[in-house]
Amino acid sequence: MLQQLRDILLDRNAEILASIFTRTVNAHAQQALIVNDDCRLASKPCLDSLGFVYVWVDGGPHGHARGDPRRAQVTGSAHDAVIPERECEHTLDNKGTIGRLDGRVAALLSDLKVGAP
């Protein structure tokens, strides 16, 4: 339902979500911000202008969102294309245990100069 609402909003005003996102980011400009979701290709110009860094989370062949085995492709909606792995500055391996992931996240946050969670 939320994706359908997003599609309606974007079809009516392609810049509305970027505008809302930009206002939110600017309101918290003194803090490190992490977007915990698939970044959509359509949002990349906005995210680029705000200085976001892209991290590809590699869950292996069975770790793709919504069970979709395809990478960086449209998944039912033109608004669903994700930012391709090749355009991400970092990759986070999410194929191991929670303990391993925790260590990898801590290392990535350190590399990005963001405080540990």
PyRosetta script that sets phi, psi and omega in degrees:
from pyrosetta import init, pose_from_sequence

init()
pose = pose_from_sequence("MLQQLRDILLDRNAEILASIFTRTVNAHAQQALIVNDDCRLASKPCLDSLGFVYVWVDGGPHGHARGDPRRAQVTGSAHDAVIPERECEHTLDNKGTIGRLDGRVAALLSDLKVGAP")
pose.set_psi(1, -41.6)
pose.set_omega(1, 179.7)
pose.set_phi(2, -64.4)
pose.set_psi(2, -37.0)
pose.set_omega(2, 177.7)
pose.set_phi(3, -66.2)
pose.set_psi(3, -36.1)
pose.set_omega(3, 177.6)
pose.set_phi(4, -66.4)
pose.set_psi(4, -41.4)
pose.set_omega(4, 177.0)
pose.set_phi(5, -62.4)
pose.set_psi(5, -43.7)
pose.set_omega(5, 177.0)
pose.set_phi(6, -57.9)
pose.set_psi(6, -45.6)
pose.set_omega(6, -178.8)
pose.set_phi(7, -61.9)
pose.set_psi(7, -41.1)
pose.set_omega(7, 178.7)
pose.set_phi(8, -63.6)
pose.set_psi(8, -46.2)
pose.set_omega(8, 179.2)
pose.set_phi(9, -60.8)
pose.set_psi(9, -45.7)
pose.set_omega(9, -178.4)
pose.set_phi(10, -68.5)
pose.set_psi(10, -34.2)
pose.set_omega(10, 177.8)
pose.set_phi(11, -67.9)
pose.set_psi(11, -32.7)
pose.set_omega(11, 179.6)
pose.set_phi(12, -81.2)
pose.set_psi(12, -36.5)
pose.set_omega(12, -178.3)
pose.set_phi(13, -151.3)
pose.set_psi(13, 98.8)
pose.set_omega(13, -172.8)
pose.set_phi(14, -60.8)
pose.set_psi(14, -21.1)
pose.set_omega(14, -176.0)
pose.set_phi(15, -99.0)
pose.set_psi(15, -1.6)
pose.set_omega(15, -172.1)
pose.set_phi(16, -62.8)
pose.set_psi(16, -45.1)
pose.set_omega(16, -178.2)
pose.set_phi(17, -70.0)
pose.set_psi(17, -38.0)
pose.set_omega(17, 176.4)
pose.set_phi(18, -62.7)
pose.set_psi(18, -38.0)
pose.set_omega(18, 179.2)
pose.set_phi(19, -65.5)
pose.set_psi(19, -45.7)
pose.set_omega(19, 178.5)
pose.set_phi(20, -63.5)
pose.set_psi(20, -43.9)
pose.set_omega(20, -178.6)
pose.set_phi(21, -64.1)
pose.set_psi(21, -43.4)
pose.set_omega(21, 179.9)
pose.set_phi(22, -61.6)
pose.set_psi(22, -43.8)
pose.set_omega(22, 177.8)
pose.set_phi(23, -61.3)
pose.set_psi(23, -41.2)
pose.set_omega(23, -179.9)
pose.set_phi(24, -65.2)
pose.set_psi(24, -45.8)
pose.set_omega(24, 179.5)
pose.set_phi(25, -62.3)
pose.set_psi(25, -45.6)
pose.set_omega(25, -178.7)
pose.set_phi(26, -64.6)
pose.set_psi(26, -30.9)
pose.set_omega(26, 178.2)
pose.set_phi(27, -69.4)
pose.set_psi(27, -19.3)
pose.set_omega(27, -178.8)
pose.set_phi(28, -122.0)
pose.set_psi(28, 33.0)
pose.set_omega(28, -171.8)
pose.set_phi(29, -61.5)
pose.set_psi(29, -23.0)
pose.set_omega(29, -178.1)
pose.set_phi(30, -85.8)
pose.set_psi(30, 0.3)
pose.set_omega(30, -177.0)
pose.set_phi(31, -116.2)
pose.set_psi(31, 152.3)
pose.set_omega(31, 172.0)
pose.set_phi(32, -74.2)
pose.set_psi(32, 132.0)
pose.set_omega(32, -179.2)
pose.set_phi(33, -116.3)
pose.set_psi(33, 137.0)
pose.set_omega(33, 176.7)
pose.set_phi(34, -125.5)
pose.set_psi(34, 126.8)
pose.set_omega(34, 175.8)
pose.set_phi(35, -96.8)
pose.set_psi(35, 116.6)
pose.set_omega(35, -176.0)
pose.set_phi(36, -99.1)
pose.set_psi(36, 72.2)
pose.set_omega(36, 179.5)
pose.set_phi(37, -164.9)
pose.set_psi(37, 167.5)
pose.set_omega(37, 172.7)
pose.set_phi(38, -66.5)
pose.set_psi(38, 124.8)
pose.set_omega(38, 176.7)
pose.set_phi(39, -81.0)
pose.set_psi(39, 129.5)
pose.set_omega(39, -177.1)
pose.set_phi(40, -86.4)
pose.set_psi(40, 141.2)
pose.set_omega(40, -178.7)
pose.set_phi(41, -57.8)
pose.set_psi(41, -37.1)
pose.set_omega(41, -179.9)
pose.set_phi(42, -64.2)
pose.set_psi(42, -24.3)
pose.set_omega(42, -179.8)
pose.set_phi(43, -89.4)
pose.set_psi(43, -7.8)
pose.set_omega(43, -173.6)
pose.set_phi(44, -57.6)
pose.set_psi(44, -43.1)
pose.set_omega(44, 179.1)
pose.set_phi(45, -58.8)
pose.set_psi(45, -40.7)
pose.set_omega(45, 177.8)
pose.set_phi(46, -65.2)
pose.set_psi(46, -47.8)
pose.set_omega(46, -179.8)
pose.set_phi(47, -63.1)
pose.set_psi(47, -39.4)
pose.set_omega(47, 177.1)
pose.set_phi(48, -60.6)
pose.set_psi(48, -44.8)
pose.set_omega(48, -177.9)
pose.set_phi(49, -64.9)
pose.set_psi(49, -24.0)
pose.set_omega(49, 179.6)
pose.set_phi(50, -92.8)
pose.set_psi(50, -1.2)
pose.set_omega(50, 175.4)
pose.set_phi(51, 81.6)
pose.set_psi(51, 23.2)
pose.set_omega(51, 179.9)
pose.set_phi(52, -70.3)
pose.set_psi(52, 150.1)
pose.set_omega(52, 176.8)
pose.set_phi(53, -109.5)
pose.set_psi(53, 136.3)
pose.set_omega(53, -176.3)
pose.set_phi(54, -100.1)
pose.set_psi(54, 134.1)
pose.set_omega(54, 178.8)
pose.set_phi(55, -123.6)
pose.set_psi(55, 122.8)
pose.set_omega(55, 175.8)
pose.set_phi(56, -85.9)
pose.set_psi(56, 124.4)
pose.set_omega(56, 177.0)
pose.set_phi(57, -95.8)
pose.set_psi(57, 112.3)
pose.set_omega(57, -175.9)
pose.set_phi(58, -95.4)
pose.set_psi(58, 104.2)
pose.set_omega(58, 178.7)
pose.set_phi(59, -98.7)
pose.set_psi(59, 12.0)
pose.set_omega(59, -178.3)
pose.set_phi(60, 77.9)
pose.set_psi(60, -174.0)
pose.set_omega(60, -174.4)
pose.set_phi(61, -66.5)
pose.set_psi(61, -17.3)
pose.set_omega(61, -178.5)
pose.set_phi(62, -109.9)
pose.set_psi(62, 10.5)
pose.set_omega(62, -174.4)
pose.set_phi(63, -105.0)
pose.set_psi(63, 16.1)
pose.set_omega(63, -177.6)
pose.set_phi(64, -82.5)
pose.set_psi(64, 146.8)
pose.set_omega(64, -179.1)
pose.set_phi(65, -56.1)
pose.set_psi(65, 142.4)
pose.set_omega(65, 177.0)
pose.set_phi(66, 55.5)
pose.set_psi(66, 23.6)
pose.set_omega(66, 176.8)
pose.set_phi(67, 69.0)
pose.set_psi(67, 12.8)
pose.set_omega(67, -177.8)
pose.set_phi(68, -82.0)
pose.set_psi(68, 114.8)
pose.set_omega(68, -177.4)
pose.set_phi(69, -76.0)
pose.set_psi(69, -8.5)
pose.set_omega(69, -178.3)
pose.set_phi(70, -82.2)
pose.set_psi(70, 145.4)
pose.set_omega(70, 177.4)
pose.set_phi(71, -105.8)
pose.set_psi(71, 134.9)
pose.set_omega(71, 172.0)
pose.set_phi(72, 51.0)
pose.set_psi(72, 43.6)
pose.set_omega(72, 177.6)
pose.set_phi(73, -125.9)
pose.set_psi(73, 160.5)
pose.set_omega(73, 175.8)
pose.set_phi(74, -65.8)
pose.set_psi(74, 131.6)
pose.set_omega(74, -178.1)
pose.set_phi(75, -118.9)
pose.set_psi(75, 69.6)
pose.set_omega(75, 175.7)
pose.set_phi(76, 94.3)
pose.set_psi(76, -19.5)
pose.set_omega(76, -179.6)
pose.set_phi(77, -144.0)
pose.set_psi(77, 143.1)
pose.set_omega(77, 178.0)
pose.set_phi(78, -62.1)
pose.set_psi(78, -20.6)
pose.set_omega(78, -179.4)
pose.set_phi(79, -85.7)
pose.set_psi(79, -1.6)
pose.set_omega(79, -174.1)
pose.set_phi(80, -96.7)
pose.set_psi(80, -0.6)
pose.set_omega(80, 179.2)
pose.set_phi(81, -64.6)
pose.set_psi(81, 127.1)
pose.set_omega(81, -178.9)
pose.set_phi(82, -92.8)
pose.set_psi(82, 161.9)
pose.set_omega(82, 176.8)
pose.set_phi(83, -65.6)
pose.set_psi(83, 125.8)
pose.set_omega(83, -175.9)
pose.set_phi(84, -63.5)
pose.set_psi(84, 150.4)
pose.set_omega(84, 178.8)
pose.set_phi(85, -53.9)
pose.set_psi(85, -39.3)
pose.set_omega(85, -176.6)
pose.set_phi(86, -64.5)
pose.set_psi(86, -17.8)
pose.set_omega(86, 179.5)
pose.set_phi(87, -97.1)
pose.set_psi(87, 4.8)
pose.set_omega(87, 178.6)
pose.set_phi(88, -93.0)
pose.set_psi(88, 138.9)
pose.set_omega(88, -178.4)
pose.set_phi(89, -77.3)
pose.set_psi(89, -24.1)
pose.set_omega(89, -176.4)
pose.set_phi(90, -137.3)
pose.set_psi(90, 156.4)
pose.set_omega(90, 173.6)
pose.set_phi(91, -125.8)
pose.set_psi(91, 134.2)
pose.set_omega(91, 177.6)
pose.set_phi(92, -111.2)
pose.set_psi(92, 116.7)
pose.set_omega(92, -179.3)
pose.set_phi(93, -77.3)
pose.set_psi(93, 115.7)
pose.set_omega(93, -178.6)
pose.set_phi(94, -116.3)
pose.set_psi(94, 34.4)
pose.set_omega(94, -177.2)
pose.set_phi(95, -100.9)
pose.set_psi(95, -1.3)
pose.set_omega(95, -176.2)
pose.set_phi(96, -106.8)
pose.set_psi(96, -150.3)
pose.set_omega(96, -178.7)
pose.set_phi(97, -81.9)
pose.set_psi(97, 168.1)
pose.set_omega(97, 176.7)
pose.set_phi(98, -60.5)
pose.set_psi(98, -40.2)
pose.set_omega(98, 178.8)
pose.set_phi(99, -60.0)
pose.set_psi(99, -44.1)
pose.set_omega(99, 177.9)
pose.set_phi(100, -65.0)
pose.set_psi(100, -42.3)
pose.set_omega(100, 179.6)
pose.set_phi(101, -61.9)
pose.set_psi(101, -42.6)
pose.set_omega(101, 179.9)
pose.set_phi(102, -57.7)
pose.set_psi(102, -44.4)
pose.set_omega(102, 178.1)
pose.set_phi(103, -64.7)
pose.set_psi(103, -40.3)
pose.set_omega(103, 180.0)
pose.set_phi(104, -67.2)
pose.set_psi(104, -39.2)
pose.set_omega(104, 178.0)
pose.set_phi(105, -64.7)
pose.set_psi(105, -44.6)
pose.set_omega(105, 179.0)
pose.set_phi(106, -59.7)
pose.set_psi(106, -42.7)
pose.set_omega(106, 179.1)
pose.set_phi(107, -64.9)
pose.set_psi(107, -42.4)
pose.set_omega(107, 179.5)
pose.set_phi(108, -63.6)
pose.set_psi(108, -45.8)
pose.set_omega(108, 179.0)
pose.set_phi(109, -61.4)
pose.set_psi(109, -37.2)
pose.set_omega(109, 176.5)
pose.set_phi(110, -64.7)
pose.set_psi(110, -45.2)
pose.set_omega(110, 177.9)
pose.set_phi(111, -59.7)
pose.set_psi(111, -37.0)
pose.set_omega(111, -179.2)
pose.set_phi(112, -83.5)
pose.set_psi(112, -2.1)
pose.set_omega(112, -178.7)
pose.set_phi(113, 60.5)
pose.set_psi(113, 42.5)
pose.set_omega(113, 176.3)
pose.set_phi(114, -114.3)
pose.set_psi(114, 136.5)
pose.set_omega(114, -178.6)
pose.set_phi(115, -56.8)
pose.set_psi(115, 149.4)
pose.set_omega(115, 179.5)
pose.set_phi(116, -61.3)
pose.set_psi(116, 148.5)
pose.set_omega(116, -177.4)
pose.set_phi(117, -69.0)
pose.dump_pdb("model.pdb")
